[in-house]
């Protein structure tokens, strides 16, 4: 099949290309249904029946009497080769930054945000991204979760970090001297609080959408706009229940990607991240490990490695600490649980375990990335939540959040997963800017 289509197909493409080059009226479209390149390559057509394909010419190989065109429509890593009239050659040469079959570093193709999706590497990454998106939705649907469309514009700062993009109308509207929403509004940093509202009615809910952080960083780990998978579950009383969902989601999504995009994953593992295939197999076949934050700090204190940030109890783990812990655990993903009370946001459940005083929080650390998931049991006890909000001076702001407890609450919890970090983890892509179609970050908003 890759050796060519029928002569009808070659003539049809020839006519279409001639029409393009001469600006002549387009020929009447064929009545045959269009077949994707992916399906055409695997189809069984022993009788040489006519077949209609449409795509873009990715490369041209010219010989004396024939012209070989490699056609792709984005559905497959492999191109379809067809035979065409050599007279077409004169109109196909263009100045294009990427040559066929030549491999370019991801850093190089990043400077062409409008063209990089035409390269094999980015096309494979984006097909994997699409397949992973579908697998995540399928996982939640199969397990009885309701999909919630949470707002992008919000008056809440869920993380309490203050790294927010404020939403304001254009200057023409601002001259009226009124706040458009009546309160300060921001682009969301997390859908968690909105999901908590919904989990009080639907038991298990999730969302999958864009989130925003105004971090003034151009590092390989940061984006100003990225996607989060977030879930909330009612009637959950232990971190173990939450960790089980995290691990199953990671493994089932990855297995779906490996099953449905084998050529794309193989390309990336071979040319972008050699050795990643073995690391991924190790992650999938082993049960994820569990250590406490206190145990993690002790491991780091005993390490022979010199860290930029000295590990000590009561201080947040840095990326260098997270990567060391994963390596210490044999490059198997590891859950770190029970973080210090003062490190975490107000909504995390108090373990009431003086003198250390921790909350029922969990982070999943994975090879090459560090933190991938973050979650916790939520504080469902009205009086403890009320006391903490009062200490933080947030009672008025979060009166509605207290209402969720006042009018009937149950033990519940949830988690979030950074989708781009997940793709980095399974594919071995070093820079987070290379796993999203149009990266937005400090001093860069191209297109």
Order of alpha helices (4+ residues) and beta strands (2+ residues): alpha-alpha-beta-beta-beta-alpha-alpha-beta-beta-alpha-beta-alpha-beta-beta-alpha-alpha-alpha-beta-alpha-alpha-beta-beta-beta-alpha-alpha-beta-alpha
